[in-house]
Every structure is written in C-alpha cells, then in structure tokens.
Amino acid sequence: EHLKIVASARQVPSRLVTNDELSTMMDTNDDWIYTRTGIRQRQVVTTENTSDLAIQVAQQVLAKAQVSAESLDFIVVSTMSPDSLSPSTAAIVQGAIGATQAFAFDLSAACSGLVYGLSVASSLLATRYRRGLVIGAEVLSKLVDWQDRTTAVLFGDGAAGVLVETTTADIGLLSEELRTFGDKGDNLVAGRFGNANPFSGEITPADPYFHQNGREVYSFATREVPAALEAALAKAQLSADDVDYYLLHQANARIVSTIAKRFGQPAEKFPTNMASNGNTSAASIGILLDELVESGQVHAGQTIALAGFGGGLTVGAQIWKI
Ligand SMILES: O=C(O)C1CCN(c2ccc(-c3cc(CO)ccc3Cl)cn2)CC1
C-alpha cells in the first residue's frame, strides 16, 4: 500500500517586512540581500504563534478535502520553533480542531522536517492507520537576533501541510533517502537551552538565537542534496528527466540554481518562492507545493521530487507520483 497526498494548504502571516524596511533597522540593503539570497521580503507574525499558523493550515486542509477532524488518526507537526516544549504544537492543533481520535506529536528535523514527517506518516499508514495530517510550521522570527544582519535577513514565518491517506492506487511515495550528519550540527544552531541547576556550574550557556556557518551549510547543501536525490531516484528506478518538478527547501536561490545545474535540469523544474517568504524552514516545501497546486502547475499524474536540507545537519529527498 502507498500513501497519497489528498490536499494541501498554506498560511503565511500578514505582516510584510521588505529588505528596505530591514535596511532601516540594521546595516544591510536590498541589493546585498537579494543578490546573496534571492530574498526580497518575508512575512512575520504580529499576534500568532506557531500553533495558530498550524491550526489555520489544518482547518483549510480538512475543508478542501471535505473530511472531518474526527476522522484523523494522527497529526504530525514538524517544527524547530514550537510554541512550547509541552504541550507539543501538534497537541495544541489536535485540541483546537477537535481531532478527538488523533494522536499528535512534534517532529524536530529543522528544514528537512516536512520530508521527515512524510516519511514517518508513510510508516504509520503502512501499518495500522488510514488518515493523518503532516504540517510544517515555523515562527523563526522568535529565534532570530534582529540585530544580527547575517541571519535576520534570511528567515520568515509560515506554515503549510498536507492530508495523507492510504491508497491502493499506484501513486504516492515511491522512494526516499534521509540522511543526518550530526557531526556537522554546530554549523546551524538555534534555541540552545542552558543546563544550569543548583548542583552544577553552567556547563552550556543558553543562547536562544540562530547562528549559522553559511559557507559550510551552503557547501553541505550543494553536495548532499544532489546525492540524496540521486539515491532516491535510483531506488525508484527513475532518471532526473522523469521528474516534472523538484521542490527544494527554499533557503537560498543560488543553492537551488546550483543544484539544478548539477542535475542538468531546466530551472523551470526548480520553482522558488524565497523572494516572497524568505526561508521558512520546515514550512518552505509545503508552501511551495501548495502554491504550485493552486496555480495548476503541479497536478495529478506528475512525478515530483521533494528535498529538505538544513539543521542537524539533515537532508531528506523523496520521489512522489501524485
Ligand atoms: O552569500 C552569503 O554571504 C551567504 C552565503 C550563505 N547563505 C546561506 C547559507 C546557508 C543557508 C541555509 C540555511 C538553512 C536554515 O534554514 C538551511 C539550509 C541552508 Cl543552505 C542559507 N543561506 C546566505 C548568504
């Protein structure tokens, strides 16, 4: 049996922050940001937290698919910016939408979160469950040091998700390649807790903020994303030409174009939206997917590849027949 994507939805907060507005807050400018990242603006929360964005996505997906919250078996929220450690953001969503039969949990795989979440969902559906939600939701604006121009210009807030179900049809998740490189984890950190207690010295200091070694993460991505995509294609016995669209994590426009060139595929197969949303970590692939479904560019009958990459360091590639 396979799992199929039944419906998708996205939710981006309304407060627009352009590069020009940021240039009034820190020493940066539109030209530098756009040429280095492909980002022109991002949207940030004003009142919402991560669960609010995820709830809006869940309600939209259920309405589109015309299924009830009570019919859900599980809810996975992939996030590196939860409302809290407890309750999980998934549990908050479960309670808010009245998914009384669903068990719910958060998954932490940074920008590979949606792909890792879909992998877990495919295992849940291959055993004993029938229907679930997988949502990537982030409020990275709570993790960013808004005085640090090297990171504050990169990130945005948003959420997107899909309803997944078992199917006997010959569609769904054909193959995947998930890899983690924990020895490189220090190159992309955020939300570090201290571990002070009355009995210890402060061994690791708390540091809530994002820090990244851009050069290291950049070279990691351009090396490991093609490798993971190639491995997933080989498992599906498909070639790069067989894929209609490659939906990559929207971290940086130059990384996407480098990977497209590496794959010898036309840029049109690698759509991007970081210009509008910035880097929304676990939400980015889902936002892109929902935009392409809405525009009709992505539709049933196609073969699409998803590739997340980032914190962990992690990479996750999947080949889907939709
Ligand atoms: O050219 C420059 O100065 C810099 C060069 C480095 N850049 C980078 C580098 C890495 C990322 C990144 C971040 C995440 C975290 O979600 C995940 C995945 C990636 Cl590949 C984003 N930007 C920005 C412009």
The ligand as an SDF file (V2000), in Angstrom:
LIG
                    3D

 24 26  0  0  0  0  0  0  0  0999 V2000
   26.4620   34.7670    0.3360 O   0  0  0  0  0  0  0  0  0  0  0  0
   26.4280   34.9220    1.5730 C   0  0  0  0  0  0  0  0  0  0  0  0
   27.0210   35.7830    2.2340 O   0  0  0  0  0  0  0  0  0  0  0  0
   25.5730   33.9710    2.3420 C   0  0  0  0  0  0  0  0  0  0  0  0
   26.0190   32.5740    1.9700 C   0  0  0  0  0  0  0  0  0  0  0  0
   25.3440   31.6340    2.8760 C   0  0  0  0  0  0  0  0  0  0  0  0
   23.9050   31.8010    2.8410 N   0  0  0  0  0  0  0  0  0  0  0  0
   23.1720   30.7580    3.2800 C   0  0  0  0  0  0  0  0  0  0  0  0
   23.7820   29.5540    3.5750 C   0  0  0  0  0  0  0  0  0  0  0  0
   23.0010   28.5140    4.0240 C   0  0  0  0  0  0  0  0  0  0  0  0
   21.6550   28.6840    4.1650 C   0  0  0  0  0  0  0  0  0  0  0  0
   20.7970   27.6260    4.6800 C   0  0  0  0  0  0  0  0  0  0  0  0
   20.0680   27.8800    5.8340 C   0  0  0  0  0  0  0  0  0  0  0  0
   19.2400   26.9120    6.3600 C   0  0  0  0  0  0  0  0  0  0  0  0
   18.4940   27.1810    7.6150 C   0  0  0  0  0  0  0  0  0  0  0  0
   17.1550   27.0330    7.3260 O   0  0  0  0  0  0  0  0  0  0  0  0
   19.0840   25.6830    5.7240 C   0  0  0  0  0  0  0  0  0  0  0  0
   19.8070   25.4120    4.5740 C   0  0  0  0  0  0  0  0  0  0  0  0
   20.6600   26.3830    4.0500 C   0  0  0  0  0  0  0  0  0  0  0  0
   21.5440   26.0420    2.6200 Cl  0  0  0  0  0  0  0  0  0  0  0  0
   21.0860   29.9020    3.8400 C   0  0  0  0  0  0  0  0  0  0  0  0
   21.8520   30.9180    3.4080 N   0  0  0  0  0  0  0  0  0  0  0  0
   23.2960   33.1270    2.8280 C   0  0  0  0  0  0  0  0  0  0  0  0
   24.0860   34.1180    2.0250 C   0  0  0  0  0  0  0  0  0  0  0  0
  1  2  2  0
  2  3  1  0
  2  4  1  0
  4  5  1  0
  4 24  1  0
  5  6  1  0
  6  7  1  0
  7  8  1  0
  7 23  1  0
  8  9  1  0
  8 22  2  0
  9 10  2  0
 10 11  1  0
 11 12  1  0
 11 21  2  0
 12 13  1  0
 12 19  2  0
 13 14  2  0
 14 15  1  0
 14 17  1  0
 15 16  1  0
 17 18  2  0
 18 19  1  0
 19 20  1  0
 21 22  1  0
 23 24  1  0
M  END
$$$$
